[in-house]
């Protein structure tokens, strides 16, 4: 498991190396992100965070995009975390 600290959540989020590699490629990776977000270990990491906090964090990270629901917020946060870990490991 590899971790990245999410500033606005004040916690680390962990992803498996294989899941990071699934997300971090050129082109459309929406399906890969959705697949990773559906895994129980990812769901567990977000279970105690309320919807409004997740949406606020995702919008802070999105820098101008509007994210307005829990699932989109988690997907965006996971996408950011995956790329942060991927970039750090280069």
SULFEN-V99721 format. One record per residue. RES is the residue in one small letter. SS is DSSP state (@ for helix, = for strand, . for the rest). NEAR is the number of other ideal C-beta (glycine too) atoms within 8 Angstrom. Layout:
RES|SS|NEAR, RES|SS|NEAR
//
This chain:
x|.|5, x|=|10, x|=|9, x|=|11, x|=|6, x|=|14, x|.|5, x|.|8, x|.|10, x|.|5, x|=|6, x|=|7, x|=|12, x|=|9, x|=|16, x|.|9, x|@|7, x|@|6, x|@|11, x|@|13, x|@|9, x|@|11, x|@|15, x|.|9, x|.|8, x|.|2, x|.|4, x|.|4, x|.|11, x|@|7, x|@|7, x|@|10, x|@|13, x|@|9, x|@|9, x|@|14, x|@|12, x|.|7, x|.|9, x|@|5, x|@|8, x|@|13, x|@|10, x|@|7, x|@|8, x|@|9, x|.|6, x|.|3, x|.|7, x|.|5, x|@|8, x|@|6, x|@|9, x|@|14, x|@|13, x|@|9, x|@|13, x|@|14, x|@|11, x|@|7, x|@|11, x|@|10, x|.|4, x|.|3, x|.|7, x|.|5, x|.|11, x|.|5, x|.|8, x|@|8, x|@|7, x|@|10, x|@|15, x|@|13, x|@|12, x|@|13, x|@|15, x|@|15, x|@|11, x|@|10, x|@|12, x|@|15, x|@|10, x|@|9, x|@|13, x|@|12, x|@|7, x|@|7, x|.|6, x|.|4
//
